Amino acid sequence: ARSLRGVGVQELEGLASQVRIAPYAHETLEYLKRMGYQLAIVSFAFRRVINSAFPKGCFDFVVCPALHAKKDRFTGRVSIPRFASDRHVFSKGRAVRRLLSSLRIKPSEAIAVENAKSEEEMFREVGISVAINPERNVVSSVRVKTLPELMIIAN
């Protein structure tokens, strides 16, 4: 956040819109929404990056750090979700637990999808954990190579 101090909001959003999203990500998310799933993203990425990379309304809930801006320039300040963690910026596991509780969703009814080792905490909070081409030896209940495979798992 400090390194972005003074950078224009539109400049970052322009760069973020060029982030390469996994093939068929948008189509898979649309399919899951049509099936009745509520979609949430719990990420260490900045909210403005997520908002630029995905269409508006793609996710029902977004839990991530938010950059502060004033007069279309970033201030260097950031708001971090309040889920304490000893190892990361915030605890994705605690965030998912709170989200499920507030939505009255049983963990057995939830699916978490990711490819990083930092997700193991989040994976412990859900019934089905899906690792997509994991970076390392990630402990998950299911491993897939492509995002559309999630449509089969969700059925």
C-alpha positions as CSV (number, residue, x, y, z in Angstrom):
1,A,0.0,0.0,0.0
2,R,2.8,2.4,0.8
3,S,4.5,1.8,-2.5
4,L,1.2,2.8,-4.3
5,R,1.0,6.2,-2.4
6,G,0.4,8.9,-5.0
7,V,-0.4,6.5,-7.8
8,G,-3.6,7.3,-9.6
9,V,-6.6,5.1,-9.0
10,Q,-7.3,4.7,-12.8
11,E,-3.7,3.7,-13.4
12,L,-3.9,0.8,-11.0
13,E,-7.3,-0.2,-12.2
14,G,-6.1,-0.2,-15.8
15,L,-3.2,-2.5,-14.9
16,A,-5.4,-4.7,-12.8
17,S,-7.9,-5.1,-15.7
18,Q,-5.0,-6.8,-17.6
19,V,-4.5,-9.5,-15.0
20,R,-4.8,-12.9,-16.6
21,I,-7.8,-14.7,-15.1
22,A,-7.9,-18.5,-15.3
23,P,-9.5,-19.8,-18.6
24,Y,-13.3,-20.1,-18.3
25,A,-13.3,-18.4,-14.8
26,H,-16.2,-16.0,-15.7
27,E,-18.2,-18.8,-17.3
28,T,-17.7,-21.1,-14.4
29,L,-18.7,-18.4,-11.9
30,E,-21.8,-17.6,-13.9
31,Y,-22.8,-21.2,-14.0
32,L,-22.4,-21.6,-10.2
33,K,-24.6,-18.5,-9.7
34,R,-27.3,-19.9,-11.9
35,M,-27.1,-23.1,-9.8
36,G,-27.9,-21.0,-6.8
37,Y,-24.5,-20.8,-5.2
38,Q,-23.6,-17.6,-3.3
39,L,-20.1,-16.7,-4.4
40,A,-17.5,-15.1,-2.1
41,I,-13.9,-14.2,-2.6
42,V,-11.5,-14.2,0.4
43,S,-8.2,-12.9,-0.9
44,F,-5.0,-11.1,0.0
45,A,-5.3,-9.1,-3.2
46,F,-6.5,-5.5,-3.0
47,R,-10.3,-4.9,-3.5
48,R,-9.6,-2.6,-6.5
49,V,-7.6,-5.3,-8.2
50,I,-10.4,-7.8,-7.7
51,N,-13.0,-5.3,-8.9
52,S,-11.0,-4.5,-12.0
53,A,-10.3,-8.2,-12.8
54,F,-13.9,-9.5,-12.4
55,P,-17.2,-8.1,-13.6
56,K,-19.3,-6.1,-11.2
57,G,-21.6,-8.3,-9.2
58,C,-19.6,-11.4,-9.9
59,F,-19.2,-12.1,-6.2
60,D,-21.9,-11.8,-3.6
61,F,-19.2,-11.1,-0.9
62,V,-15.6,-9.8,-1.0
63,V,-13.3,-10.1,1.9
64,C,-9.9,-8.5,1.2
65,P,-7.7,-5.5,2.0
66,A,-8.9,-2.1,0.6
67,L,-6.6,0.7,-0.5
68,H,-7.6,4.2,0.6
69,A,-7.7,7.0,-2.0
70,K,-8.2,10.7,-1.9
71,K,-8.8,12.8,-5.0
72,D,-8.2,9.8,-7.2
73,R,-4.8,9.0,-5.8
74,F,-3.9,6.3,-3.3
75,T,-2.9,7.6,0.2
76,G,-0.7,4.7,1.1
77,R,-3.2,3.5,3.8
78,V,-5.0,0.2,3.7
79,S,-7.8,-1.4,5.6
80,I,-7.2,-5.0,6.5
81,P,-10.1,-7.4,7.3
82,R,-10.3,-7.9,11.0
83,F,-9.5,-11.6,11.3
84,A,-6.3,-11.9,13.3
85,S,-3.6,-14.2,12.0
86,D,-0.1,-15.0,13.3
87,R,1.2,-16.0,9.8
88,H,-0.7,-13.9,7.2
89,V,-2.2,-10.4,6.6
90,F,-5.4,-11.8,8.0
91,S,-6.9,-15.2,8.7
92,K,-8.8,-16.5,5.7
93,G,-10.1,-19.4,7.8
94,R,-11.6,-17.1,10.4
95,A,-13.1,-15.0,7.6
96,V,-14.7,-18.0,6.0
97,R,-16.0,-19.2,9.3
98,R,-17.7,-15.8,10.0
99,L,-19.1,-15.6,6.5
100,L,-20.6,-19.1,6.7
101,S,-22.0,-18.3,10.2
102,S,-23.6,-15.0,9.1
103,L,-25.2,-16.7,6.0
104,R,-26.3,-19.7,8.1
105,I,-24.5,-22.1,5.8
106,K,-23.2,-25.3,7.2
107,P,-19.5,-25.9,6.5
108,S,-20.5,-29.2,4.8
109,E,-22.4,-27.2,2.2
110,A,-19.5,-24.9,1.3
111,I,-16.8,-25.3,-1.3
112,A,-13.4,-23.4,-1.2
113,V,-11.3,-23.2,-4.3
114,E,-7.6,-22.1,-4.5
115,N,-4.1,-23.0,-5.5
116,A,-1.9,-21.7,-2.7
117,K,-0.5,-23.2,0.5
118,S,-2.0,-20.2,2.4
119,E,-5.4,-21.7,1.8
120,E,-5.1,-24.7,4.1
121,E,-6.6,-22.7,7.0
122,M,-9.6,-21.8,4.8
123,F,-9.9,-25.4,3.5
124,R,-10.4,-26.7,7.1
125,E,-13.5,-24.6,7.4
126,V,-15.5,-26.1,4.4
127,G,-16.9,-29.4,3.4
128,I,-15.1,-29.6,0.0
129,S,-11.7,-28.0,-0.6
130,V,-10.6,-27.8,-4.3
131,A,-7.0,-27.2,-5.2
132,I,-6.5,-26.0,-8.8
133,N,-3.0,-26.8,-10.0
134,P,-1.6,-26.2,-6.5
135,E,1.7,-24.5,-6.2
136,R,2.9,-26.9,-3.5
137,N,1.6,-29.9,-1.8
138,V,-1.7,-28.4,-0.7
139,V,-4.0,-30.6,1.5
140,S,-7.4,-30.6,-0.2
141,S,-10.2,-33.0,-0.7
142,V,-10.2,-32.6,-4.5
143,R,-7.5,-31.6,-7.1
144,V,-8.4,-30.3,-10.5
145,K,-6.5,-29.0,-13.5
146,T,-9.1,-26.5,-14.8
147,L,-11.8,-24.3,-13.3
148,P,-14.7,-25.8,-15.3
149,E,-14.2,-29.1,-13.5
150,L,-15.7,-27.3,-10.5
151,M,-19.1,-27.4,-12.2
152,I,-19.0,-31.2,-11.9
153,I,-18.0,-31.1,-8.3
154,A,-20.7,-28.5,-7.5
155,N,-23.5,-30.7,-8.9
